Amino acid sequence: MYNFISLKVKCPDCGKSLMDHEKLIDHESSIKLHIKIGNNDGTINLSSVYESYNYICDIETPDRKIAEFYCPHCQAQIIKEEKCKICKAPMIPLTLDMGGVVSICSRSGCKNHAIEFEDISVALKKFYQEHGFRGRDYPKELDLRGQFAKPKVKVKDEEKEIIETGAFLNSYCPHCKKSLIEHDMLKLKIDDYDRKESGFIMLSPYLNVYSAKSTIFLKEDKSVSDIRCFHCDKSLMVEDKSCELCHSPIAKIFIGARSRLINFYICSKKGCKWHGLSENDLYDIRLEDSMEW
């Protein structure tokens, strides 16, 4: 089961929030810090989604180089004596709003991190009471495990079916017809030709729930080169259509609706929330709040 917990952190010295609500990463507010590597200094925005390694930085971050991090408010360096258990670089502690500390390695490319709660029961209670599921208000049937008790599909006037926000989308490959759901997530294979990297992306299969996690670094506002089925390895990209919002290439999967499989399109650009149906399916099916995935 993949967990998508968006953490809110503050400076361990001055106690001020480090959250940047204007610059989003992984569709969530990012963690803003000042960064220094060698003679270069700038600003870095880290993903607040736990176990996501995505970031935006206005200076180069050479692999394996150790960075220094500073609070953008009090300018104090954020560092602790504890060293990374993997690469021996200094660890960077960030105080959690819910109580506790999340620590990340200061070496570029090292993915070591740790989270410590002062009281796990209090932290979880506070998280669900104050933030709901990933900080969003979802339908009442969302339970504390982040699962929808029973997805709803209702019929409106003229028998047009509405797939509601929160409905579970049973997803399939249009080529081999095998399910794309694994561990309650929509799993797709992705390629980045520029970086010569391949990996997987896991998306929430619930309509209009925006959880996303990838095994490779994906730049914000950039399209992936290819999206493929992790079973048959065939491309899911569509040649004669593009995103209606940002005009990027799109991919097609099948979802189950009205006892049949229908075409469902998603944008290949990270950060774009567009998704849609084919023109034929729009006559009798509508997606609630359909501008977002």
C-alpha angles and dihedrals in degrees: 000000000000117000122211106192116165108212125211113209140181138195112281089217108044098016094228120142117266093197119123108202094182100055108058126197121185085002090295136100109276133226110251121208138158112245135199126191116176108312094341125091133177144124129301128192114202127198111259091207107107112246093014113121098192120127145158119225132175093212132054116273105200114206115264094012118131116237131202118223127206135187110253089217108045096016090227116149112250109221141122135205094248114101128217110269090218107042103008094237119139116276121233115223121207120186116235119226089221091055127278138052136279114204127198131187117256094216114099110244096018110119098194113132139151138196125207124187123203088216116002095200093051092044094052093045091051092046095055095039097048103028105028111200107347090335095299135115107241133176116296093251090071105109128202093270090065092250128125109238094215125354114226130219116182135187120233132190117320088019094282108160117226118203102209129220107273095029113140111244111214099213131200140178111258089217108045095016091225120144117267092202117108125167089352092303134104104247122200134171116238136193130201106195094185093058093032091233134136129190145126135284123205117205130185109260090209114100112254094003105122105203112144133168130172133193091220130050113269120194117231115256092011126118122233114240097233140002117204142177111262090216107049096014092227119146118258094196118124119222103195099045137058138188111289090214107044101006093236122144115279137208129221129220133166123249127188117248134147090007092299141081117261133187115263121186128205130185119248093213116100110239096023112118099194122127133157152166132248118272091250093054093049089072093071106011131058131182115224111239087358098181092079136061 
